[in-house]
Amino acid sequence: MECTVTWTGASGARSGMGFVAETGSGHVVAMDGAPDAANPANGGQNFAARPMELLLAGTGGCTAYDVVLILKRGRHDVKNCTVALKAERADTEPKVFTKIHMQFTVTGKGIPAAAVERAIAMSHEKYCSASIMLSKTAEITTGFDLVEA
C-alpha cells in the first residue's frame, strides 16, 4: 500500500496547513488543520477534514465494510449499514485516541440481532485492521440498532 501526501502551502504565497494525499489506488483526499487565531501561519484554513478525523472515518469504513460483508456472506438481506463514531483523545501530546464508541445501525429484512452482534465482534476481533490497531491505545466499545426494512 502506498500514499503520497503533499503540503499545499509549499509554493509561492500560499500558507497554512493544507495537504493533499494521493493514494496508491489513484484517489485524492484533502486534509487541513484547524485555524489558529493566535498564529495563522501555523493553522489551517478549515478547507478540509483534519487528518485525525480521516483516521476515525477510515476506521468506520473498515469496520462497516466487514459487517456488511459478513452479513451478506451469511445470506442476510442487508439494505443499509451506518456507523456513528465518537472518539476522545488524550489531553497531551501525542493526542492519541483514548476512547472510541461505534454505534452501528443495520437495516434489513429478517436479520437476527445475534448475526449483527457476531458480525461486529468478528470485525473487531479478526478483520478490521484499523480498529485492531487503534485498540492498542483506545478503549473501543460498540453498540447497534437493528431496523427492519
C-alpha positions in Angstrom: 0.0 0.0 0.0 1.3 3.5 -0.9 0.3 7.1 -0.4 1.9 10.4 -1.1 1.0 13.4 1.0 1.9 16.9 -0.3 1.7 20.2 1.5 -0.5 22.6 -0.5 1.2 25.6 1.1 4.7 24.7 -0.1 4.9 27.1 -3.1 4.6 30.8 -3.6 2.4 32.9 -1.4 0.3 30.0 -0.1 0.4 29.4 3.6 -1.5 27.3 6.1 -1.6 23.6 6.9 -3.4 22.1 4.0 -2.3 18.8 2.5 -3.4 16.6 -0.4 -3.0 12.8 -0.2 -2.9 10.7 -3.3 -3.5 7.1 -2.5 -1.9 4.1 -4.3 -5.2 3.4 -5.9 -5.1 6.9 -7.5 -7.7 8.7 -5.3 -7.1 12.1 -3.9 -8.1 13.2 -0.3 -7.7 16.8 1.0 -6.7 17.5 4.6 -6.4 20.7 6.6 -5.7 21.8 10.1 -7.8 23.8 12.4 -7.4 27.6 12.2 -5.0 29.1 14.7 -6.2 32.6 15.6 -3.0 33.3 17.6 -0.7 32.3 14.8 -2.5 32.0 11.4 0.6 30.7 9.6 0.6 27.7 11.9 -3.0 26.8 11.5 -5.2 25.6 8.7 -7.9 27.3 6.8 -10.7 24.8 7.5 -10.9 23.8 3.9 -11.0 20.0 4.6 -11.2 17.3 7.2 -8.5 17.0 9.8 -6.1 14.1 9.5 -7.3 12.5 12.7 -10.9 12.8 11.5 -9.9 10.9 8.4 -8.3 8.2 10.6 -11.5 7.9 12.5 -13.6 7.8 9.3 -11.3 5.2 7.8 -11.8 3.0 10.8 -15.5 3.4 10.5 -15.3 2.5 6.8 -13.1 -0.5 7.6 -15.5 -2.0 10.2 -18.7 -1.2 8.3 -17.3 -2.9 5.2 -16.6 -6.0 7.4 -20.0 -6.0 9.0 -21.8 -5.8 5.6 -19.6 -8.4 4.0 -20.0 -10.8 7.0 -23.8 -10.4 7.0 -24.0 -10.8 3.2 -21.9 -13.9 3.3 -24.3 -15.3 5.9 -27.1 -14.7 3.3 -28.8 -12.0 5.4 -30.8 -9.4 3.5 -28.8 -6.2 4.4 -30.3 -3.0 3.0 -28.1 -0.4 4.8 -25.4 -0.1 7.4 -24.1 3.1 9.1 -21.7 3.5 11.9 -21.5 6.7 14.0 -18.2 7.1 15.7 -17.4 9.2 18.7 -13.9 9.5 20.0 -12.0 11.1 22.8 -8.3 12.0 22.6 -5.5 12.4 25.1 -5.1 15.9 26.5 -1.3 15.9 26.0 1.0 15.0 23.0 0.7 12.7 21.4 -3.0 13.2 21.4 -3.9 9.6 20.6 -7.5 8.3 20.6 -8.2 7.0 24.1 -11.9 6.1 23.7 -13.9 5.3 20.6 -17.6 4.3 20.6 -19.0 2.9 17.4 -22.8 2.8 17.1 -24.0 0.7 14.2 -27.4 0.9 12.5 -28.1 -2.1 10.3 -31.2 -2.1 8.2 -32.5 -5.3 6.6 -35.2 -7.9 6.3 -35.3 -10.6 9.0 -31.7 -10.2 10.2 -31.3 -11.7 13.7 -29.7 -9.5 16.3 -27.3 -12.3 17.1 -26.0 -12.2 13.5 -25.3 -8.4 13.7 -23.6 -8.8 17.1 -21.5 -11.6 15.7 -20.5 -9.6 12.6 -19.4 -6.6 14.7 -17.4 -8.9 17.0 -15.7 -10.6 14.1 -14.8 -7.3 12.6 -13.2 -6.0 15.8 -11.5 -9.3 16.8 -10.2 -10.5 13.5 -10.8 -8.5 10.3 -10.7 -4.7 10.8 -7.1 -3.8 10.8 -7.8 -0.2 11.6 -9.8 -0.8 14.8 -7.4 -3.5 15.9 -4.5 -1.1 15.6 -6.4 1.7 17.4 -7.4 -0.7 20.2 -3.7 -0.6 21.3 -4.3 3.0 22.6 -8.1 3.4 22.8 -10.9 1.6 24.6 -13.3 0.7 21.8 -16.9 0.0 22.5 -19.7 -0.9 20.2 -23.5 -0.9 20.1 -26.1 -1.5 17.4 -29.6 -0.8 16.4 -31.4 -3.2 14.1 -34.0 -1.7 11.8 -36.5 -3.9 9.9 -36.8 -2.8 6.3 
